[in-house]
Amino acid sequence: MESGAYWQNVYLTRRTDEVGWYEPDPVVSRHLVAAAVRAGARSVIDVGGGASSLVDHLLDLDLARVAVLDVSEAGLEVSRRRLGDRATQVEWIVGDVTNVGDVGPFDVWHDRAVFHFLVQPEERAAYVRLAQATVVPGGTLIIATFAPDGPERCSGLPVCRYDAGELADALGPSFRLGATERHTHTTPGGTEQRFVYATLTRTS
Ligand SMILES: C[S@@+](CC[C@H](N)C(=O)[O-])C[C@H]1O[C@@H](n2cnc3c(N)ncnc32)[C@H](O)[C@@H]1O
């Protein structure tokens, strides 16, 4: 099944608070984005944000531009409905991060649990090209994937697992590795999943 149809089906058939990646509070992402905003960032794109409530927190940060990109319209619709009137303050971009085209410049690119689905080198190359084109020089890329001791599959799909150094290598010399942290996510079903979070700076 093509990626968009696969994820549409997930969001149309499963409750968002029962899927493995559900977080009632995206606490690590929230803190990492807030640190970038304290350092001067004014625009944030959540790549593969789906139904995540991170966007709710982004709207509290008084930013100039907030966007959520996802291959699933149904995932974005969950967030739109949750936000109600505030949804109009967000740019909703339906597209595949590997072929969506230009999304404009952003100070912060956030991705939790999307990059690790890109198991083909050409998909990763397309992702990196879009990140290079999108994150302004000096801007911040925050990325979270399954760690080397994390699950081998996510939502039934195979994933690539990374430590922070491997993530930096995968993103290439346009991004310089900064802070990293490991985080254990507990799924709604009670399973522990090890993640790695990395913050990188776009080189000029
Ligand atoms: C595991 S979920 C994580 C959702 C959200 N980032 C979070 O932390 O709750 C993966 C998300 O990435 C989206 N996705 C998967 N492949 C994608 C792609 N190639 N381009 C854009 N979005 C994608 C899915 O629709 C889904 O919303």
The ligand as a Gaussian input file, in Angstrom:
#p B3LYP/6-31G(d) Opt

LIG

0 1
 C        4.437000       7.288000      14.282000
 S        3.443000       8.612000      13.745000
 C        4.093000       9.975000      14.694000
 C        3.122000      11.140000      14.744000
 C        3.624000      12.343000      15.550000
 N        4.879000      12.846000      15.024000
 C        3.752000      12.010000      16.992000
 O        4.854000      12.014000      17.535000
 O        2.702000      11.762000      17.625000
 C        4.095000       8.914000      12.133000
 C        3.419000      10.063000      11.419000
 O        4.124000      10.362000      10.230000
 C        3.227000      10.458000       9.151000
 N        4.020000      10.036000       7.970000
 C        4.475000       8.800000       7.700000
 N        5.202000       8.808000       6.574000
 C        5.194000      10.094000       6.129000
 C        5.753000      10.748000       5.010000
 N        6.486000      10.065000       4.110000
 N        5.544000      12.066000       4.857000
 C        4.801000      12.769000       5.762000
 N        4.239000      12.199000       6.841000
 C        4.433000      10.882000       7.030000
 C        2.071000       9.567000       9.505000
 O        0.884000       9.906000       8.838000
 C        1.988000       9.778000      11.009000
 O        1.177000      10.892000      11.316000

